[in-house]
């Protein structure tokens, strides 16, 4: 998120989301139920670098942009234990 102007941080139980002034969304943390909205790592275990979209060891500790929202200006969101939502 270096060189980005973050206007909102939203936290779930083990994952987080940042929204920038341009409406871009960045997520990081545990992705066991797909709450990051993007690929992470840990398909077969915590040390596995293979890409995954859900699973008990699927995670990413580095904020990365959610590409599916490209072209959409997100202005807010919410997160729970296993979910993330943007309006």
C-alpha positions as CSV (number, residue, x, y, z in Angstrom):
1,X,0.0,0.0,0.0
2,X,3.0,2.2,-0.3
3,X,2.2,5.3,-2.3
4,X,-1.5,4.7,-2.0
5,X,-3.9,7.0,-0.1
6,X,-6.0,4.6,2.1
7,X,-9.3,6.1,3.2
8,X,-10.7,3.1,5.0
9,X,-9.4,-0.1,6.7
10,X,-11.9,-2.9,7.4
11,X,-11.1,-5.9,9.5
12,X,-12.6,-9.3,9.8
13,X,-11.5,-12.0,12.3
14,X,-8.3,-13.0,10.5
15,X,-8.3,-10.9,7.3
16,X,-8.3,-7.2,6.4
17,X,-9.3,-4.9,3.6
18,X,-8.1,-1.4,2.6
19,X,-9.9,0.9,0.3
20,X,-8.0,3.7,-1.4
21,X,-9.1,7.2,-2.5
22,X,-9.5,5.9,-6.1
23,X,-11.9,3.1,-4.9
24,X,-9.4,0.2,-5.3
25,X,-9.6,-2.6,-2.8
26,X,-6.6,-4.4,-1.3
27,X,-7.0,-7.5,0.9
28,X,-4.7,-9.6,3.1
29,X,-4.8,-12.3,5.8
30,X,-6.5,-15.7,6.0
31,X,-8.4,-16.9,3.0
32,X,-9.8,-20.2,4.3
33,X,-13.4,-19.3,3.0
34,X,-12.4,-17.1,0.1
35,X,-12.8,-13.9,2.0
36,X,-9.9,-12.2,0.3
37,X,-11.8,-12.3,-3.1
38,X,-8.6,-13.2,-4.9
39,X,-5.9,-15.9,-5.0
40,X,-3.6,-16.5,-2.1
41,X,-1.0,-19.2,-1.3
42,X,-1.0,-22.4,0.8
43,X,-3.0,-24.9,-1.3
44,X,-1.7,-28.0,0.5
45,X,-0.1,-26.5,3.6
46,X,1.1,-23.3,5.2
47,X,4.5,-23.5,3.5
48,X,3.1,-24.4,0.0
49,X,3.5,-21.4,-2.4
50,X,0.8,-22.9,-4.8
51,X,-2.1,-20.6,-5.5
52,X,-5.4,-21.2,-3.8
53,X,-8.8,-19.5,-3.4
54,X,-9.9,-21.2,-0.2
55,X,-8.8,-23.8,2.3
56,X,-7.5,-24.1,5.8
57,X,-4.0,-23.0,5.0
58,X,-4.8,-20.5,2.2
59,X,-3.4,-17.1,3.3
60,X,-1.5,-14.0,2.1
61,X,0.1,-11.6,4.6
62,X,0.8,-8.9,1.9
63,X,-1.9,-6.5,0.8
64,X,-2.8,-7.1,-2.9
65,X,-5.4,-5.6,-5.2
66,X,-8.6,-7.4,-5.8
67,X,-8.6,-7.6,-9.6
68,X,-12.3,-8.6,-9.9
69,X,-13.3,-5.1,-8.8
70,X,-11.1,-3.3,-11.4
71,X,-13.1,-0.5,-12.9
72,X,-15.4,-0.2,-9.9
73,X,-15.0,2.6,-7.4
74,X,-15.6,1.0,-4.1
75,X,-16.6,3.5,-1.3
76,X,-17.0,1.3,1.7
77,X,-17.3,-2.3,2.9
78,X,-17.7,-4.6,5.8
79,X,-16.1,-7.8,7.0
80,X,-17.1,-10.6,9.4
81,X,-15.6,-13.8,10.6
82,X,-15.6,-15.6,7.2
83,X,-16.8,-12.9,4.8
84,X,-15.9,-9.6,3.1
85,X,-18.5,-7.4,1.4
86,X,-18.3,-4.3,-0.7
87,X,-21.5,-2.4,-1.8
